[in-house]
Amino acid sequence: MNAKTKTSLVILMGFLAITSCGKKETAPAEESVEVNESAAETTAPKTEENVLVIEGNDQMQFSTNELKAVAGKPIKLTLKHVGKIPKEAMGHNLVILQEGTDQAAFALKANDAKATDYIPESEKASIIAHTKLLGGGEEDTIEFTIDKKGKYPFLCSFPGHVAMMKGILIVE
C-alpha cells in the first residue's frame, strides 16, 4: 500500500467513524426524550402531593419561613435537625398552629412544658400538628391534612427559639 492509499483509507475510516457516531448519538437522544416524557407523566401525580421538607440548625434558624400546601390533600412534612448539638441544649420541633393563635402566648406556655417536649397540654386546641423534639442529626416526619385555605403559623417551641424560628404555612 502506498502513502496515498493509506491516507485515503485513514480519511475514509475517519469519515465513517464520524457519520456512524452521529447516527448513534441521534437515536438515543430521541429515545431519551420519550423516556423523559413518560417519566414526567408517571411522576406528575406526585407533584400534587404536599411533600414538605424543612431544616433547623444550631444557629436557631429554619431553612425557610414559608411553606406551601394544597388544601384538602394530605401533607407530609419532614423536619431535619442538621446541627450537631443534642436536643437538651438545642432541641428543635415544628408546631403548626391554628390561624389567629397568639404565638407569643403559646411560646410562653411552651417554656413550662419540658415534660411534654415543650408542647403545652393546655394548648392542644391551638395545634394542628407537631413533630417530635429533635437533637442534632435527627429527623421526624408527620402527616396531616388541612381542609381550609389560609395562612397557618409554625414555630419551634423550644424555649427562646420562637424569636428566630417561625414562619407561615400557606394552604391554597
C-alpha positions as CSV (number, residue, x, y, z in Angstrom):
1,M,0.0,0.0,0.0
2,N,1.4,3.3,-0.9
3,A,1.2,6.5,1.1
4,K,-1.6,8.0,-1.0
5,T,-3.8,4.9,-0.5
6,K,-3.1,4.8,3.3
7,T,-4.0,8.5,3.6
8,S,-7.3,7.9,1.6
9,L,-8.1,4.9,3.8
10,V,-7.5,6.9,7.0
11,I,-9.7,9.7,5.7
12,L,-12.4,7.2,4.7
13,M,-12.3,5.5,8.1
14,G,-12.5,8.8,9.9
15,F,-15.5,9.8,7.8
16,L,-17.2,6.5,8.6
17,A,-16.5,6.9,12.3
18,I,-17.9,10.4,12.4
19,T,-21.1,9.6,10.4
20,S,-21.7,6.4,12.4
21,C,-21.1,8.2,15.7
22,G,-23.6,10.9,14.6
23,K,-26.2,8.2,13.9
24,K,-25.6,6.6,17.3
25,E,-26.0,9.9,19.1
26,T,-29.2,10.8,17.3
27,A,-31.1,7.6,18.1
28,P,-30.5,7.6,21.9
29,A,-31.4,11.3,22.1
30,E,-34.7,10.6,20.6
31,E,-35.3,7.6,22.9
32,S,-34.3,9.6,26.0
33,V,-36.8,12.3,25.1
34,E,-39.6,9.7,25.0
35,V,-38.4,8.2,28.3
36,N,-38.3,11.6,30.0
37,E,-41.8,12.4,28.7
38,S,-43.2,9.2,30.1
39,A,-41.3,9.6,33.4
40,A,-42.8,13.1,33.7
41,E,-46.3,11.6,33.1
42,T,-45.8,9.0,35.9
43,T,-44.4,11.5,38.3
44,A,-47.0,14.2,37.7
45,P,-49.4,13.0,40.3
46,K,-46.7,13.1,42.9
47,T,-46.4,16.9,42.5
48,E,-49.9,17.1,43.7
49,E,-48.9,15.6,47.0
50,N,-47.9,18.0,49.7
51,V,-44.4,16.8,50.5
52,L,-42.5,19.4,52.5
53,V,-39.0,19.4,54.0
54,I,-37.6,22.0,56.4
55,E,-34.3,22.1,58.2
56,G,-33.4,23.5,61.6
57,N,-29.7,24.2,62.5
58,D,-27.5,25.0,65.5
59,Q,-27.9,28.8,64.8
60,M,-31.6,28.6,65.7
61,Q,-32.8,29.0,62.1
62,F,-35.3,27.2,59.9
63,S,-34.2,26.8,56.3
64,T,-37.3,28.7,55.2
65,N,-40.0,30.8,56.8
66,E,-42.7,29.9,54.2
67,L,-44.1,26.6,53.3
68,K,-46.9,25.9,50.8
69,A,-49.5,23.2,50.5
70,V,-52.8,22.4,48.8
71,A,-56.0,22.4,50.9
72,G,-57.7,19.1,51.4
73,K,-54.8,16.9,50.4
74,P,-52.6,15.0,52.9
75,I,-49.4,16.9,53.9
76,K,-46.2,15.0,54.6
77,L,-43.8,17.3,56.4
78,T,-40.2,16.3,57.4
79,L,-38.2,18.4,59.9
80,K,-34.4,17.7,59.8
81,H,-32.2,19.0,62.5
82,V,-29.0,19.5,60.5
83,G,-26.9,20.6,63.5
84,K,-24.8,18.6,65.9
85,I,-25.9,19.9,69.3
86,P,-28.1,17.5,71.4
87,K,-31.8,18.3,72.0
88,E,-31.3,19.1,75.6
89,A,-29.3,22.2,74.6
90,M,-30.5,22.9,71.0
91,G,-33.7,21.0,70.5
92,H,-36.0,21.8,67.6
93,N,-39.5,20.9,66.7
94,L,-42.0,22.3,64.3
95,V,-45.5,23.2,65.6
96,I,-48.2,24.2,63.2
97,L,-50.8,26.4,64.9
98,Q,-54.4,27.3,64.0
99,E,-54.9,30.7,62.3
100,G,-55.2,33.5,64.8
101,T,-53.3,31.8,67.6
102,D,-51.2,34.2,69.7
103,Q,-47.7,32.8,69.0
104,A,-46.1,34.7,71.9
105,A,-48.6,33.4,74.4
106,F,-48.2,29.9,73.1
107,A,-44.4,30.1,73.4
108,L,-44.7,31.3,77.0
109,K,-46.8,28.3,77.9
110,A,-44.4,26.0,75.9
111,N,-41.5,27.2,78.0
112,D,-43.1,25.5,81.0
113,A,-43.9,22.2,79.2
114,K,-40.5,20.5,79.4
115,A,-42.1,17.2,80.4
116,T,-44.1,17.1,77.1
117,D,-41.2,18.3,74.9
118,Y,-42.4,21.9,75.1
119,I,-45.9,21.1,73.7
120,P,-48.3,22.6,76.3
121,E,-51.2,20.3,77.1
122,S,-53.4,23.4,77.7
123,E,-52.9,24.5,74.1
124,K,-53.8,21.3,72.2
125,A,-56.8,23.0,70.6
126,S,-54.4,25.6,69.0
127,I,-52.1,22.9,67.5
128,I,-52.8,21.4,64.1
129,A,-49.8,19.2,64.1
130,H,-46.3,19.0,65.5
131,T,-43.0,17.0,65.2
132,K,-41.1,15.4,68.0
133,L,-38.3,17.4,69.7
134,L,-35.1,16.6,67.8
135,G,-31.4,16.9,68.5
136,G,-28.6,17.3,66.0
137,G,-28.7,14.8,63.2
138,E,-32.2,13.6,63.8
139,E,-35.4,14.0,61.7
140,D,-39.1,13.4,62.1
141,T,-41.9,13.1,59.5
142,I,-45.5,13.9,60.3
143,E,-48.6,13.6,58.2
144,F,-51.8,15.6,58.5
145,T,-54.4,17.4,56.3
146,I,-55.7,20.9,56.4
147,D,-59.0,21.3,54.6
148,K,-59.4,25.1,54.9
149,K,-57.3,27.5,52.8
150,G,-55.4,30.0,54.9
151,K,-52.1,31.1,56.5
152,Y,-51.1,28.9,59.4
153,P,-48.2,30.0,61.6
154,F,-45.5,27.5,62.5
155,L,-42.7,27.7,65.1
156,C,-40.2,25.9,67.2
157,S,-41.5,25.8,70.8
158,F,-38.1,25.0,72.4
159,P,-37.5,27.8,75.0
160,G,-36.3,31.0,73.3
161,H,-36.4,29.7,69.8
162,V,-39.7,31.3,68.6
163,A,-37.9,34.6,68.3
164,M,-36.0,33.3,65.3
165,M,-37.7,30.0,64.3
166,K,-41.1,30.8,62.9
167,G,-42.9,31.1,59.6
168,I,-46.1,30.6,57.7
169,L,-47.7,27.5,56.1
170,I,-49.8,28.8,53.2
171,V,-52.6,26.5,52.3
172,E,-54.1,27.3,48.9
